[in-house]
Amino acid sequence: MKNIVSIIFTCFICLTVNAQNDFTKSLNGIERVQIESKTDVVVKTQNNNQLLIKAGKNVEIPEQAKGLRLVGEGGTDNTNVGFMVEQKGNTLLVRNLRKEGKAEIFLPANQNIAVKSMALNDIEITGFTGEVEATAEVVGSITIKDVT
């Protein structure tokens, strides 16, 4: 019985830690989402009217770094997942501040989006019915699937 309680407690802790790795923001009043990334970026659809950024793998933060925020040339991480999210009028700017790993972003299918890769990286966009704009600033592939 003690082992079962320990296993359930461990699973609960793991789920809580993973849930903290994602970032969500309501898209009420947002007409366009503009995404900029220096890493590969995958943009997919979901059924909620919100932005969801999947943080990727769980990285243990050293004790000395707790409480610090990522600050880069693109801004300051205000999501705790390595992104800067800022609303300007009816546009939401989503800037990836990380320089490694893949960015995975989920938005409603009817959302108007603009995705810009700012380095040697790939863009993949899947499932949108709204306006879609994709730009690879340097070199990189752009894959667009199931967009109408």
N, C-alpha and C positions, 0 to 999 in steps of 0.2 A: 504494500500500500504506500509506503514511504517513497518507493521508487516511482510509482505512478504520479504522485504529487510532484516530485522533483522534475519529472519529464514534462508534465503539463506546465509547471512554472517556467521551465527553460524555454519551451515553445512560445509561451506568452511574451517573455522577454525578447526573444528573437523577432517575433512579429512586431512588437513595439519599436524596436530599433530600426527595422526595415521601414516601417510606416513613417518614421521621422526623416527618411532620406528623400522623400518626394516633396515637391512644391506645387501647390495649387493656388490659382487666383481666378476669381469670377471675371467673366467677360461681359457683364452687363454694361451697355453703353459703348462697347468696343466694336468698331467697324472693320479694323484691319490690325493684324498682328504682323510685326516686322521682326524677323529673326536674323541675327548675325552670329556667325560661329567661326572659330579658328580650328575646329575639329570636325570630323565627320558628323553630319546631322541627319537624323531620321525624323520626319514629321508624319504622324499618323492621325487618324480620326478616332473620336470617342463620342459617346452619347450625351455627355454632360456639357453644359454651357460654361466651361472653365478651361483655363490653361493648366496642363499637368506636365511637369518636368520630372522625368525619372532620373534619379541621381546616379544610377549605375551601381557599380560595386561598392560595398560598404568598406570604408577605409578607417582604420583606427586612428584617432587623433591623439598625438602625444600630449601628455599632461601640460607641458610648457606652452602648447599651441591652443589650448582650450580658451575660448572667448575671443580669439582673433578672427578677423574676417579677411577673405581674399580681396586684395586691392590690386588692380591692374590698369593698363592703359585704357581699357574700355569702361572702367568704373569700379564700383565697390559691390561685392556680393551681398545682396539684400535678401537672398533666398535660402542660404545655407546649403545650396547644392552647386555652387560655382557659377551662378548666373546673376546678372543685374536685370531686373524687370522694372520698367518705368513707363507710366502712362503719360502721353502727351496728347491732350485733346481726346479724340476718339481713336487714337492709335496706341497700341501697346508695343513698346520696344522690348525685345527679349534678346539680351546679349550674353553669349557664352564667354566667360572669362577664363575657363580652363584651356590648357594647351595640349591636353592629351585625353584619350578616351572618346567615346561616342556620345553625342547628345541625343537623347530621345525625348521628343516633345509630342504631346497629344492635344488636339483641338477639336471642336465640333466640325462636322463635315462641311457645313455651309459657311464656315469662316473664311474671309478674304485674307490671304497670307502672302508675304514676300519673304523669301529665304535667300540669304547671301552668305556664301562661303568666302572667308577672307584669307585663305591659305591654300595649301596643296591638299584639299580634302574633298570628299564626296557629299552630295546632297541626295536624299531619297525622300520623295513625297508620295503618299499613298492615300487614296480614297476621298478626295475633296470635290465638292460641287460648287464652291465659291471661286472667286478669282484667285489664280495662282501665278506667282512670279518667282523665278529662280535665277540666281546669278552666281557663277563661279568666277571670282575676281582674279585668281591666278590660274591654276590648273586644277582640274578635278571633274569628276563625272556628275551629271545631273540625271537622276532616274525619276520619272513621273509615271505612276501606275494608277489605274482606275480613277482618273480625274475626268469629270464631265463638265 
